[in-house]
Structure formats: structure tokens, C-alpha cells
Amino acid sequence: MAIDNKLSVIVNSADDKKGFDIKVLDISRLTTLSDYFVIISGNSQRQVMSISDEIEEKMSEQGYELLQKEGYQSGKWILLDFGDIIVHVFYKEDREFYNLERLWIDGESRNIENFIQSK
């Protein structure tokens, strides 16, 4: 399934750059905005940017087009829009402040272990 492959690339890219508290939320029945949100935390602005760069690079290598990128300059909340998946990479304090999981509490959480590849 193509969507699971995309999610796997995103989750593994974030994991490779030591992103933490990775959440995959299925929001497809809640909005037409997207099918999934992937929410990731980093410990510094530099790490947030590095996670974002890795996701963008690995998705491009797999032939997935990035439709839009927002917030890269600040490195506190970077949004990567791949159409059916929107990735939010947060500096940890900003993630706590904005608390997207609470806003999208009705989204169905997917187990990220299903997407992590053995190293």
C-alpha cells in the first residue's frame, strides 16, 4: 500500500535523525485537508531542521513530491505537505504549546512500530 510506504519513509527518516515522540494520526474521516498527520519532536532547532531535511530527501528519493514547506527558517515548527500526509516537525517546547494531538484527539493513532524498519 503506497500510503504505508510513505509513512514508513517518513517515520524511519525521523527515527534516523533521532526524532522522538513520533505520532501517526489518521485524520481521513475528520477532514479533507489530508489523510494523515505525522507529528515529530526534536531537541533543538538544528535537529528539527535536520529531521525535516532527511524526510524531504528520502521522500524525494522515493519519488514522492513535496507540495509545500512552511516554517523552515525558524526551525521551531516545520510543516511538510505531501498531500495525503502532512508532517509536523516541532521543537519540543513548541509541540507542547500547540498540542496538535489534543486538537486532533478524534484522529486514530497508528502504531509507529508498524513502520519502523530494523537496522
C-alpha distances in whole Angstrom, upper triangle without the diagonal:
4,6,6,7,9,10,11,13,15,16,17,19,20,21,22,25,26,24,25,24,21,19,16,17,15,17,16,19,21,21,20,20,17,14,14,17,17,21,23,26,28,32,34,33,33,30,28,28,27,24,24,24,22,19,20,21,18,15,18,18,14,15,14,17,19,21,23,25,28,30,30,34,34,32,32,29,26,24,21,19,16,16,13,14,18,19,22,24,27,31,31,34,33,30,32,34,31,29,26,25,28,28,24,25,24,20,18,18,15,16,16,17,13,12,15,16,19,22
4,5,5,6,9,10,11,13,14,15,17,19,20,21,23,24,23,24,24,20,19,15,16,15,17,15,19,21,20,19,18,15,13,13,16,16,19,21,25,27,30,31,31,30,28,26,26,25,22,21,21,19,16,17,18,15,12,14,15,11,11,10,13,15,17,20,21,24,27,27,30,31,29,29,26,24,21,18,16,13,13,11,11,15,16,20,22,25,29,30,33,31,28,31,33,30,28,25,24,28,27,24,25,24,20,19,18,16,17,16,17,14,12,16,16,20,22
4,5,5,6,9,10,11,12,14,15,17,18,20,22,23,21,21,21,17,15,12,13,11,13,12,15,17,17,16,15,12,9,9,12,12,16,18,22,24,28,29,28,28,26,23,24,23,20,19,20,18,15,16,17,15,12,15,16,12,13,11,13,14,16,18,19,22,24,24,28,29,27,27,23,21,18,15,14,11,11,8,8,12,13,17,19,22,26,26,29,27,25,27,29,26,25,21,21,24,23,20,21,20,16,15,15,13,14,13,15,13,11,14,16,19,22
4,5,5,6,9,10,10,12,14,15,16,18,20,21,19,20,19,15,14,11,13,12,15,14,17,19,19,19,18,14,12,11,13,12,16,17,21,23,27,28,28,28,25,23,24,23,19,19,20,18,15,17,18,15,13,16,16,13,14,13,16,17,19,21,21,24,26,26,29,30,27,27,24,22,20,17,16,13,14,11,11,14,14,17,19,22,25,26,29,27,24,27,29,26,25,22,20,24,24,20,21,20,17,15,14,11,12,11,12,9,7,11,12,16,18
4,5,5,6,9,10,10,12,14,15,16,19,20,19,20,20,16,16,13,15,15,17,17,20,22,22,21,20,16,14,13,15,13,17,18,21,23,26,28,27,27,24,22,23,21,18,18,18,16,13,14,15,12,10,13,13,9,11,10,14,15,18,20,21,23,25,25,28,29,26,27,24,21,19,17,16,13,14,12,11,14,15,18,19,23,26,26,30,28,25,28,30,28,26,24,23,26,26,23,24,24,20,18,17,14,14,12,13,11,8,11,11,15,17
4,5,5,6,9,10,11,12,14,15,17,19,17,18,18,15,14,12,14,13,16,15,19,20,20,18,17,13,12,11,12,11,14,15,19,21,24,25,24,24,21,19,20,19,15,15,15,13,10,11,13,10,7,11,11,9,10,8,11,12,14,16,17,20,22,21,25,26,23,23,21,18,16,13,12,9,11,9,8,11,11,15,16,20,23,24,27,25,23,26,28,25,24,21,21,24,24,21,23,22,18,17,16,14,15,13,14,12,9,12,13,17,18
4,5,5,6,8,10,11,12,14,16,16,15,15,15,11,11,8,11,11,14,14,18,19,19,18,17,13,11,9,10,8,11,12,16,18,22,23,23,23,20,18,19,18,14,14,16,14,10,13,14,11,10,13,14,12,14,11,14,14,16,17,17,20,21,21,25,25,22,22,19,17,15,13,13,11,12,10,8,10,10,13,14,17,21,21,24,23,20,23,25,23,21,18,18,21,21,18,20,20,16,14,13,10,11,9,11,10,7,9,11,15,17
4,5,5,6,8,10,10,12,14,15,14,15,15,12,12,10,13,14,17,18,21,22,22,22,21,17,15,12,13,11,13,14,17,19,22,24,24,23,20,19,19,18,14,15,16,13,11,13,14,11,10,14,13,11,14,13,15,16,19,20,20,22,23,22,26,26,23,23,21,19,18,15,16,14,16,14,12,14,12,15,16,19,22,22,26,25,22,24,27,25,23,21,20,24,24,21,22,22,19,17,15,12,11,8,10,8,5,7,8,12,13
4,6,5,6,9,10,10,12,14,13,15,16,13,14,12,16,16,19,20,23,24,23,23,21,17,16,14,14,11,14,14,17,18,21,22,22,21,18,17,17,15,12,12,13,10,7,10,10,7,7,10,10,8,11,10,13,13,16,18,17,20,21,20,23,24,21,22,20,17,16,13,14,12,15,14,12,13,12,15,15,18,21,22,25,24,22,25,27,25,24,22,21,25,25,23,24,25,21,20,18,15,15,11,13,12,8,9,9,13,14
4,6,5,6,9,10,11,13,11,13,14,10,11,10,13,15,17,18,21,22,21,21,19,15,14,12,11,8,10,10,13,14,18,19,19,18,15,14,14,13,10,9,11,9,6,9,10,8,7,11,12,11,13,11,13,12,15,15,15,17,18,17,21,21,18,18,16,14,13,10,12,10,13,13,10,10,8,11,11,14,17,18,22,20,18,21,23,21,20,18,18,22,22,20,21,22,18,18,16,14,14,10,13,12,9,10,11,15,15
4,5,5,6,9,10,11,9,10,11,7,9,9,12,14,17,19,22,22,22,22,20,17,16,12,11,8,10,9,12,13,17,19,19,18,15,14,15,14,10,11,13,11,8,12,13,11,11,15,15,14,16,14,17,16,18,19,18,19,20,19,22,22,19,19,17,15,15,13,15,14,16,15,12,12,10,12,11,14,17,17,21,20,17,20,22,21,19,18,17,21,21,19,20,21,18,17,14,12,11,7,9,10,7,7,9,12,13
4,5,5,6,9,10,9,11,13,10,12,12,16,18,21,22,25,26,26,26,24,20,19,16,15,12,13,11,14,14,17,19,20,18,15,15,16,13,10,12,13,10,9,12,12,9,11,14,14,13,16,15,18,17,20,21,19,21,22,20,24,24,20,21,19,17,17,15,17,16,19,18,15,15,13,15,14,17,18,19,23,22,20,23,25,24,23,21,20,24,25,23,24,25,21,20,17,15,13,9,10,11,7,6,7,10,10
4,5,5,7,9,9,11,14,11,14,14,17,19,21,23,26,27,26,26,23,20,20,17,15,12,13,11,13,13,16,17,17,15,12,12,12,10,7,9,9,6,5,9,9,7,9,12,12,12,15,14,16,15,18,18,17,19,19,17,20,21,17,18,17,15,15,13,15,15,18,18,15,15,12,13,12,15,17,18,21,21,19,22,24,23,22,21,21,25,25,23,25,26,23,22,19,17,16,12,14,14,11,10,10,13,12
4,5,5,6,5,8,10,8,11,12,16,18,20,22,25,25,25,25,23,20,19,16,14,10,10,7,9,9,13,14,14,13,10,9,11,9,5,8,10,7,7,10,11,10,12,15,15,15,18,16,18,16,19,18,16,17,17,16,19,19,15,15,14,13,13,13,15,15,18,18,14,14,10,11,9,12,13,14,18,17,15,18,21,20,19,18,18,22,22,21,22,24,21,20,17,16,15,11,13,15,11,10,12,14,14
4,5,5,5,7,10,8,12,13,17,19,22,24,27,27,27,28,25,22,21,18,16,12,12,9,10,10,13,15,16,15,12,12,14,11,8,11,13,10,10,14,14,12,14,17,17,17,20,19,21,19,22,22,20,21,21,19,22,22,18,18,17,16,17,16,19,19,22,21,17,17,14,14,12,14,15,15,19,19,17,20,22,22,21,20,19,23,24,23,23,25,22,21,18,16,14,10,11,13,10,8,10,11,11
4,5,7,10,13,12,15,16,20,23,25,27,30,30,30,30,28,25,24,21,19,15,15,12,13,12,14,16,17,15,11,12,13,10,8,11,12,8,10,13,13,11,14,16,16,16,19,19,21,20,23,23,20,22,21,19,22,22,18,19,19,17,19,17,20,20,23,22,19,19,16,16,14,16,17,17,21,22,20,22,25,25,24,23,23,26,28,26,27,29,26,25,21,19,18,14,14,16,13,10,10,11,10
4,6,9,13,12,15,17,21,23,25,28,31,30,30,30,27,25,24,21,19,15,14,11,11,9,11,12,13,11,8,9,10,7,6,9,10,7,9,12,12,12,15,17,17,18,21,20,21,19,22,21,19,20,19,16,19,19,15,16,16,15,17,16,19,20,23,23,19,18,15,15,12,13,14,15,18,19,18,20,23,22,22,22,22,25,26,25,27,29,26,25,22,21,19,16,16,18,15,13,14,15,13
4,6,10,10,14,16,20,23,25,28,30,30,30,31,28,25,25,21,19,15,13,10,9,8,9,11,13,12,8,10,12,10,8,12,13,11,12,16,16,15,17,20,20,21,24,22,24,22,25,23,21,21,20,18,20,20,16,16,16,16,18,18,21,21,25,24,20,19,16,15,12,13,13,13,16,17,16,18,21,21,20,20,20,24,25,24,25,27,25,24,21,19,18,14,15,18,15,13,14,15,14
4,7,7,11,13,16,20,22,24,27,26,26,27,25,22,22,18,15,12,10,6,6,5,8,10,12,12,8,8,11,9,7,10,12,11,11,14,16,15,16,19,20,20,23,21,22,20,22,21,18,18,17,16,19,17,14,13,13,13,15,15,18,19,22,21,18,16,12,11,9,9,10,10,14,14,13,15,18,18,17,17,17,20,21,21,22,24,21,21,18,17,16,13,14,17,14,13,15,16,16
4,5,9,12,15,19,21,24,26,25,26,27,25,22,22,18,15,12,9,6,5,6,9,12,14,14,11,11,14,13,10,13,16,14,14,17,19,18,19,22,23,23,25,23,24,22,24,23,21,20,19,19,21,19,16,15,14,15,16,17,20,21,23,22,18,17,14,12,10,10,11,9,13,14,12,13,16,17,15,15,15,18,20,19,19,22,20,19,16,15,14,11,13,16,14,13,16,17,17
4,6,10,13,16,18,21,23,23,24,25,23,21,20,16,13,10,8,6,6,9,11,14,16,17,14,13,16,16,13,15,18,17,16,19,21,20,20,24,25,24,26,24,25,23,25,23,21,21,20,20,23,21,17,16,15,16,16,17,20,21,23,21,18,16,13,12,11,10,11,9,13,13,10,11,15,15,12,13,11,14,17,16,16,18,16,16,13,13,12,10,12,15,14,13,17,18,19
4,7,10,13,16,19,21,20,21,23,20,18,17,13,10,7,6,5,7,10,13,16,17,18,14,13,16,15,12,13,16,15,13,16,19,17,17,21,22,21,23,20,22,20,22,21,19,19,19,19,22,21,17,16,14,14,14,15,17,17,19,18,14,13,10,10,9,10,13,11,15,15,11,13,16,15,13,12,11,15,16,15,15,17,15,14,11,10,10,7,10,12,11,11,14,17,18
4,6,10,12,15,17,17,18,20,18,15,14,10,8,6,5,7,9,13,16,18,19,20,17,15,18,18,14,15,18,17,15,18,20,19,18,22,23,22,23,20,22,20,21,21,19,19,20,20,23,22,19,17,15,15,14,15,16,16,18,16,12,12,10,10,11,12,15,13,16,15,12,13,16,15,12,10,9,12,14,12,12,14,11,10,7,7,8,7,10,12,11,12,16,18,20
4,7,9,12,14,15,15,17,15,12,10,7,6,5,7,9,12,16,19,21,22,23,20,17,19,19,16,16,19,18,15,17,20,18,16,20,21,20,21,18,19,18,19,19,19,19,20,21,24,24,21,19,17,16,14,14,14,14,15,13,10,10,9,10,12,14,17,17,19,18,14,16,19,16,14,12,10,13,14,11,12,13,9,8,6,5,7,7,10,11,10,12,16,19,21
4,6,9,11,11,12,14,13,11,8,5,5,6,8,11,15,18,22,24,24,25,22,20,22,22,19,18,21,20,17,19,22,21,19,22,24,22,23,20,20,19,20,20,19,20,21,22,26,25,22,20,17,17,15,15,15,15,15,12,10,10,10,11,14,15,19,18,20,19,15,17,18,16,13,10,8,11,11,8,9,9,6,5,5,6,9,10,14,13,13,16,19,22,24
4,6,8,9,10,12,12,9,6,5,7,9,11,15,18,22,25,27,27,28,25,23,24,25,21,20,23,22,19,21,23,22,19,22,24,22,22,19,20,19,19,20,21,21,23,24,28,27,25,23,20,19,17,16,15,14,14,10,9,11,12,14,17,19,22,22,24,22,18,20,22,19,16,13,11,14,13,10,10,9,5,5,6,7,11,12,15,14,14,17,20,24,26
4,6,5,6,9,9,7,5,5,7,10,12,16,19,23,26,28,27,29,27,23,25,26,23,21,24,24,20,22,25,23,21,24,26,24,24,20,20,19,19,19,20,20,22,24,27,27,25,23,20,19,16,16,14,14,13,10,10,10,13,14,17,19,22,22,24,21,18,20,21,17,15,12,11,13,11,8,9,8,5,7,9,11,14,15,19,18,18,21,24,27,29
4,6,6,7,8,6,4,7,9,13,15,19,23,26,29,31,30,31,29,26,27,28,25,23,26,25,22,22,25,24,21,24,26,23,23,19,20,19,18,19,21,22,24,26,29,29,27,26,22,21,18,17,15,14,12,9,10,12,14,16,20,22,26,26,27,25,22,24,24,21,19,15,15,16,15,11,13,11,8,9,12,13,16,17,20,19,19,22,25,28,31
4,6,8,10,10,8,10,12,16,18,22,25,28,32,33,33,34,32,29,30,31,28,26,29,29,25,26,29,28,25,27,29,27,26,23,23,23,22,23,24,25,27,29,32,32,30,28,25,24,21,21,18,18,15,13,14,15,18,19,23,24,28,28,29,27,24,25,25,22,20,17,16,17,15,11,12,9,8,9,13,14,18,20,23,21,21,25,28,31,34
4,7,9,9,9,10,12,15,17,21,24,27,30,32,31,33,31,27,29,30,27,26,29,29,25,26,29,28,25,28,30,28,27,24,24,23,21,21,23,23,25,27,30,29,28,26,23,22,19,20,17,18,15,13,14,14,17,18,21,23,26,26,26,24,21,22,22,19,17,14,13,14,12,9,10,8,7,10,13,15,19,20,24,23,23,26,29,32,35
4,5,7,8,10,11,15,17,21,24,27,30,31,30,32,30,27,28,29,26,24,27,27,24,24,27,27,24,26,29,26,26,22,21,20,18,19,20,20,22,25,28,28,27,25,21,21,17,18,15,16,13,11,12,12,16,17,20,22,25,26,27,24,21,23,23,19,18,14,15,16,13,10,13,11,10,13,15,17,21,22,25,24,23,26,29,33,35
4,6,7,10,12,16,18,22,25,28,31,32,30,32,31,27,28,29,26,24,26,27,23,23,26,26,22,24,27,25,23,20,19,18,16,17,19,20,22,25,28,28,27,26,22,21,17,17,14,14,10,9,11,12,16,17,21,23,27,27,28,25,23,25,25,21,21,17,18,19,16,13,16,14,13,15,18,19,22,23,26,25,24,27,30,33,35
4,7,9,10,14,16,19,22,25,28,28,27,28,27,24,24,26,23,21,23,24,20,20,23,23,20,22,25,23,22,18,17,15,13,13,15,16,19,21,24,24,23,22,18,17,14,13,10,11,8,8,9,9,13,14,18,20,23,24,25,22,20,23,22,18,18,15,16,17,14,12,16,15,13,15,17,18,22,22,25,24,23,26,28,32,33
4,6,8,11,14,17,20,23,27,27,26,27,25,22,23,24,21,19,21,21,18,18,21,20,17,19,22,20,19,15,15,14,12,13,15,16,19,20,24,24,23,22,18,16,13,12,9,9,6,5,6,7,10,13,16,19,22,23,25,22,20,22,23,19,18,14,15,17,15,12,15,14,12,13,15,15,19,18,22,20,19,22,25,28,30
4,7,10,13,17,20,23,27,28,27,28,26,23,24,25,21,20,22,22,18,18,21,20,17,19,22,19,19,15,16,15,15,16,17,19,21,23,26,26,25,24,20,18,15,14,11,10,8,5,6,8,11,14,17,20,23,24,26,23,20,23,24,20,19,15,15,17,16,12,15,13,10,11,12,12,16,16,19,17,16,20,22,26,28
4,6,10,13,17,20,23,25,24,25,23,20,21,22,18,17,20,19,15,16,19,18,15,18,21,18,19,15,16,15,15,15,16,17,19,20,24,24,22,21,17,16,13,12,10,10,9,6,5,6,8,11,14,16,20,20,22,20,17,20,21,18,16,13,12,15,14,11,13,12,9,9,10,10,13,13,16,15,14,17,20,23,25
4,6,10,13,16,20,21,20,22,20,16,18,19,16,14,18,17,14,15,19,18,15,18,21,19,20,16,16,15,15,14,14,15,16,18,21,21,18,17,14,13,10,10,10,10,10,9,6,5,6,7,11,13,16,17,19,16,14,16,17,14,13,9,10,13,12,9,12,12,9,10,10,10,13,12,16,16,14,17,20,23,25
4,7,10,13,17,18,18,19,17,14,16,16,12,12,15,14,11,13,16,15,14,17,19,18,19,16,16,14,16,15,14,15,16,17,20,19,17,16,13,12,10,10,10,11,12,11,7,6,5,6,8,11,14,15,17,15,12,15,17,14,13,10,10,14,14,12,13,15,11,12,10,10,12,10,14,14,12,14,17,20,21
4,7,10,14,15,15,17,14,12,14,15,12,11,15,15,12,15,18,17,16,19,21,21,22,19,19,17,18,16,15,15,14,15,19,17,14,13,10,10,10,11,12,14,15,14,11,9,6,5,6,8,11,11,13,12,9,11,14,11,10,8,8,12,13,11,13,15,12,13,11,12,13,11,15,16,14,15,18,21,22
4,7,10,12,13,14,11,9,12,12,9,10,13,13,11,14,17,16,16,19,21,20,22,19,20,17,19,17,15,15,14,14,17,16,13,11,10,10,10,12,14,15,18,17,13,11,8,6,5,6,9,9,12,11,8,11,14,13,12,11,11,15,16,15,16,18,16,16,14,14,14,11,14,16,14,14,17,19,20
4,7,9,10,12,9,7,11,12,9,11,14,14,13,16,18,18,19,22,23,23,25,22,23,20,22,20,17,16,14,14,17,15,11,10,9,10,12,14,17,19,21,21,17,14,11,8,6,5,6,5,9,9,7,10,12,12,11,12,12,15,17,17,18,21,19,19,16,17,17,14,17,19,17,16,19,21,21
4,6,7,9,6,5,9,9,8,10,13,13,13,16,18,18,19,22,23,24,26,23,23,21,23,20,17,16,14,13,15,13,10,9,10,11,13,15,18,20,23,23,19,17,13,11,7,6,5,6,9,10,9,12,14,15,15,15,16,19,20,20,22,24,22,23,20,20,19,17,19,21,19,18,20,22,21
4,7,8,6,7,11,11,11,13,15,16,17,19,21,21,23,25,26,27,29,27,27,24,26,24,20,19,16,15,16,14,11,10,12,14,17,18,22,24,27,27,23,21,17,14,11,9,6,6,9,11,11,12,15,16,16,18,19,21,22,23,24,27,25,26,23,23,22,20,21,24,22,21,23,24,23
4,5,5,6,9,10,11,12,14,15,17,18,20,21,23,24,26,27,29,27,26,23,25,22,19,17,14,13,13,11,8,8,11,12,16,18,22,24,27,27,24,21,17,15,11,9,6,8,10,11,12,14,15,17,18,19,20,23,24,25,26,29,27,28,25,26,25,22,24,27,25,23,25,26,25
4,5,5,6,9,10,11,12,14,16,17,18,20,21,23,24,26,27,25,24,21,22,20,16,14,11,10,10,8,5,6,9,10,14,16,19,22,25,26,22,19,16,13,10,8,6,9,11,11,12,15,16,16,18,19,21,23,23,24,26,29,27,28,26,26,26,23,26,28,25,24,26,27,26
4,5,5,6,9,10,10,12,14,15,16,18,20,21,22,24,26,24,24,21,23,20,16,16,13,10,11,10,7,9,12,12,15,16,20,22,25,27,23,20,17,15,12,11,9,12,14,14,15,18,19,20,21,22,23,26,26,27,29,32,29,30,28,27,27,24,26,28,25,23,25,26,24
4,5,5,6,8,10,10,12,14,15,16,18,20,21,23,24,23,23,20,22,20,17,16,14,12,13,12,8,10,11,11,14,15,19,21,24,25,21,19,15,13,10,10,8,11,13,14,14,17,18,19,19,20,21,24,25,25,27,29,27,27,24,24,23,20,22,24,21,20,21,22,21
4,5,5,6,9,10,11,12,14,16,17,18,20,21,23,21,20,17,19,17,13,13,11,9,11,10,6,7,8,8,11,12,16,18,21,22,18,15,12,10,6,6,6,9,12,11,11,15,16,16,17,17,18,21,22,22,24,26,24,25,22,22,22,19,21,23,20,19,21,23,22
4,5,5,6,9,10,10,12,14,15,16,18,20,21,19,18,15,18,15,12,11,10,7,9,9,6,8,9,8,11,11,15,17,20,22,18,16,13,11,8,9,9,13,15,14,15,18,19,18,20,19,21,24,24,24,26,29,26,27,25,24,24,21,24,25,22,21,22,24,23
4,5,5,6,9,10,10,12,14,15,16,18,20,19,19,16,19,17,14,15,13,10,12,13,9,12,12,11,13,13,17,18,21,22,19,17,14,13,10,12,12,14,17,17,17,20,21,21,22,21,23,26,26,26,28,30,27,27,25,24,24,20,22,23,20,19,20,21,20
4,5,5,6,9,10,11,12,14,15,17,18,17,17,15,17,16,13,14,13,11,14,14,10,12,11,10,11,11,14,15,19,19,16,14,11,10,7,10,11,13,16,16,15,18,20,19,19,19,20,23,23,23,24,26,24,24,21,20,20,16,18,20,17,15,17,19,18
4,5,5,6,9,10,11,12,14,16,17,14,14,11,14,12,9,11,10,8,12,12,9,11,10,7,8,8,11,12,16,17,14,12,9,9,7,10,11,14,17,16,15,19,20,18,19,18,19,23,22,22,24,26,23,24,21,21,21,18,20,21,18,17,19,21,21
4,6,5,6,9,10,11,12,14,15,14,14,12,14,13,11,12,13,9,12,14,11,14,13,10,11,10,13,14,18,19,16,15,12,13,11,13,15,17,20,19,19,22,23,22,23,22,23,26,26,25,28,29,26,27,25,24,24,20,22,23,19,19,19,22,20
4,5,5,6,8,10,11,12,14,13,14,13,16,15,13,15,16,13,16,17,14,16,15,13,13,12,14,14,18,19,16,15,12,13,11,14,16,18,21,20,19,23,25,23,24,22,23,27,27,26,28,29,26,26,23,22,21,18,19,20,16,15,16,18,17
4,5,5,6,8,10,11,12,11,11,10,13,13,12,14,15,13,16,17,14,16,14,11,11,9,11,11,14,15,12,12,9,11,10,14,16,18,21,20,18,22,23,22,22,20,21,24,24,23,25,26,22,22,20,19,19,16,18,18,14,14,15,18,17
4,6,5,6,9,10,11,9,9,7,11,11,9,12,14,12,15,17,15,17,15,11,11,8,10,9,13,15,12,12,10,12,12,15,17,20,23,21,20,24,25,23,23,21,23,26,25,24,27,28,24,25,23,21,22,19,21,21,17,17,18,21,20
4,6,5,6,9,10,10,10,10,13,14,13,16,17,14,17,19,17,19,18,15,15,12,14,13,16,18,16,15,14,16,15,18,20,22,26,24,23,27,28,26,27,25,26,30,29,27,30,31,27,27,25,24,24,20,22,22,18,18,18,20,19
4,5,5,6,9,9,11,11,15,16,15,18,19,17,20,22,19,21,20,16,16,13,14,12,16,17,15,15,13,16,15,19,21,23,26,25,24,27,29,27,27,25,25,29,29,27,29,29,26,25,23,21,21,18,19,18,15,14,14,17,16
4,5,5,6,5,7,8,12,13,13,17,19,17,20,22,20,21,19,16,14,11,11,9,12,13,11,13,12,15,15,19,21,23,26,25,23,27,28,26,26,23,24,27,27,25,27,27,24,23,22,20,20,17,19,18,14,15,15,19,19
4,5,5,5,6,8,11,13,13,17,19,17,20,23,21,23,21,17,16,12,13,10,14,15,14,15,14,17,17,21,23,26,29,27,26,29,31,28,28,26,27,31,30,28,30,30,27,27,25,24,24,21,23,22,18,19,19,22,21
4,5,7,10,11,15,17,17,21,22,20,23,25,23,25,23,20,19,16,16,14,17,18,17,18,17,20,20,23,26,28,31,29,28,32,33,31,31,29,29,33,32,30,32,33,29,28,27,24,25,21,23,21,18,18,17,20,19
4,6,9,11,15,17,18,21,23,22,25,27,25,26,24,21,19,16,15,12,15,15,15,17,16,20,20,24,26,28,31,30,28,31,33,31,30,28,28,32,31,28,31,30,27,26,25,22,22,20,21,19,16,16,16,19,19
4,6,10,12,15,17,20,23,22,25,27,25,27,24,21,19,15,14,11,13,14,14,16,17,20,21,25,27,30,33,31,29,32,34,31,31,28,29,32,31,29,31,31,27,27,26,24,25,22,24,22,18,20,19,22,23
4,7,9,12,14,17,20,19,23,25,23,24,21,18,16,12,11,7,10,11,11,13,13,17,18,22,25,27,30,27,26,29,30,28,28,25,25,29,27,25,28,27,24,24,23,21,22,20,22,20,17,19,19,22,23
4,6,9,11,15,18,17,20,23,21,23,20,16,14,10,9,6,9,11,11,12,13,16,18,21,24,27,29,27,25,29,30,27,27,24,25,29,27,25,28,28,24,25,24,23,25,22,25,23,20,22,22,26,26
4,6,7,11,14,14,17,19,18,19,17,13,11,7,6,5,8,11,10,10,11,13,15,18,21,24,26,23,22,26,26,24,24,21,23,26,24,23,26,26,23,24,23,22,24,22,24,23,20,22,23,26,26
4,7,10,14,14,17,19,19,20,17,13,11,8,5,6,7,10,10,10,12,14,16,19,22,25,27,24,23,26,26,23,24,21,23,26,24,22,26,26,23,24,24,24,26,24,27,26,23,24,26,29,30
4,7,10,11,14,16,15,17,14,10,8,6,5,7,9,12,11,10,11,12,14,16,19,22,24,21,20,24,23,20,22,19,22,24,22,21,25,25,23,24,24,24,26,24,27,27,24,25,27,30,30
4,7,7,10,12,12,13,11,7,6,5,6,9,11,14,12,10,10,10,11,13,16,19,21,18,18,21,21,18,20,18,21,23,21,21,24,25,23,25,24,24,25,23,26,26,23,24,26,29,29
4,6,8,9,10,11,8,6,5,7,9,12,14,16,14,11,11,10,10,12,14,17,18,15,15,19,18,16,18,16,19,22,20,20,23,25,23,25,24,25,26,24,28,28,25,26,28,31,31
4,6,6,6,7,6,5,6,9,12,15,17,19,17,13,12,10,10,10,11,15,15,12,14,17,16,14,17,16,19,21,20,20,24,26,24,26,25,26,27,25,28,29,26,26,28,31,31
4,6,5,8,7,5,8,9,13,15,18,20,18,14,12,11,10,11,12,15,16,14,15,19,18,17,19,18,21,24,23,23,26,28,26,27,26,26,27,25,27,28,25,25,27,29,29
4,6,8,9,9,11,13,16,19,22,24,21,18,16,14,13,13,13,17,17,15,17,20,19,18,21,21,24,26,25,26,29,31,29,31,29,30,31,28,31,32,29,29,30,33,32
4,5,7,8,11,14,17,20,23,25,22,18,16,13,12,11,10,14,14,12,14,17,16,16,18,19,22,23,23,24,27,29,28,30,28,29,30,27,30,31,29,28,30,33,32
4,6,6,10,12,16,19,21,23,20,17,14,11,9,8,7,11,12,10,12,15,15,15,17,17,20,22,22,23,25,28,26,27,25,26,27,24,27,28,25,25,27,29,28
4,7,10,13,16,19,22,23,20,16,13,10,8,6,5,8,9,7,9,12,11,11,14,14,17,19,19,20,22,25,23,25,23,24,25,23,26,28,25,25,27,29,29
4,6,10,13,16,18,19,16,12,10,7,6,4,6,9,10,7,8,11,11,10,12,12,14,17,16,17,19,22,20,22,21,22,23,21,24,25,23,23,26,28,28
4,7,10,13,15,17,14,10,8,6,5,6,9,12,14,11,11,15,15,13,14,13,16,19,18,18,21,23,21,22,21,21,23,20,23,24,21,22,24,27,27
4,6,10,12,13,10,7,6,5,6,9,12,14,16,13,12,16,16,13,15,12,15,18,16,16,19,21,18,20,19,20,21,19,23,23,20,21,24,27,27
4,6,9,11,8,6,5,7,8,11,15,17,19,16,15,19,19,17,17,15,17,20,19,18,21,22,19,20,19,19,21,18,22,22,19,20,22,25,25
4,6,8,6,5,6,9,11,14,18,20,22,19,18,21,21,18,19,16,18,20,19,17,20,21,18,19,19,19,21,19,23,22,19,21,23,26,27
4,6,5,6,8,11,14,17,20,22,25,22,20,24,24,21,21,18,19,22,21,19,22,22,18,19,19,18,20,18,21,20,17,19,21,25,25
4,5,7,10,13,16,19,23,25,26,24,22,25,25,22,22,18,20,22,20,18,21,20,17,18,19,18,21,20,23,21,19,22,23,27,28
4,7,10,13,16,20,23,24,27,24,22,24,25,22,21,17,18,21,19,16,19,18,14,15,16,15,18,17,20,19,17,20,22,25,27
4,6,10,13,16,20,21,23,21,18,21,22,19,18,15,15,18,17,14,17,17,13,14,14,13,16,15,18,17,14,17,19,23,24
4,7,10,13,17,18,20,17,15,18,19,16,16,12,14,17,15,13,16,17,14,15,15,15,17,16,19,19,16,18,21,24,25
4,6,10,13,15,17,15,13,16,17,15,14,12,13,16,15,14,17,18,15,16,14,14,16,14,17,18,15,16,19,22,23
4,6,10,11,14,11,9,13,14,11,11,9,11,14,14,13,16,18,15,17,15,16,17,15,19,19,17,18,21,24,24
4,7,9,12,10,8,12,13,12,12,11,13,16,16,16,18,20,18,19,17,17,18,16,19,20,17,18,20,23,23
4,6,8,6,5,9,10,9,10,10,12,15,15,16,18,21,19,20,18,19,20,17,20,22,20,20,23,25,25
4,6,5,6,9,10,11,12,13,15,17,18,19,20,24,22,23,21,22,22,20,22,25,23,22,24,26,26
4,5,5,6,9,10,10,12,13,15,17,18,19,22,21,22,20,21,21,19,21,24,22,21,24,26,26
4,5,5,6,9,10,13,14,15,17,18,19,23,22,24,22,23,23,22,25,27,26,25,28,30,29
4,5,5,6,8,10,13,14,14,16,18,21,20,22,21,23,23,22,25,27,25,25,28,30,30
4,5,5,6,7,9,11,12,13,15,18,17,19,17,19,20,18,21,23,22,22,25,27,28
4,6,5,9,10,10,12,14,14,18,18,20,18,20,21,20,23,25,24,24,28,29,30
4,6,9,11,11,12,14,15,19,19,21,20,23,24,23,26,28,27,27,31,33,33
4,6,9,9,9,11,13,16,16,19,18,21,22,22,25,26,25,26,29,32,33
4,5,6,7,9,10,13,13,16,15,18,19,19,22,24,23,24,27,30,31
4,5,5,6,8,11,11,13,13,15,17,17,21,22,21,22,26,29,30
4,5,5,6,9,8,10,10,13,15,15,18,20,19,21,24,27,29
4,5,5,9,10,12,12,16,18,18,22,23,23,24,28,31,32
4,6,8,9,13,13,17,19,20,23,24,24,26,29,32,34
4,5,6,9,10,13,16,17,21,21,21,23,27,30,32
4,5,8,9,13,15,17,20,21,21,23,27,30,32
4,6,9,12,16,18,21,21,21,24,28,30,33
4,6,9,13,15,18,17,18,21,24,27,30
4,6,10,12,15,14,16,18,22,25,27
4,7,9,12,12,13,15,19,21,24
4,6,9,8,9,12,15,18,21
4,5,6,8,10,13,15,18
4,5,5,6,10,13,15
4,5,5,8,10,13
4,6,8,11,14
4,6,10,12
4,7,9
4,6
4
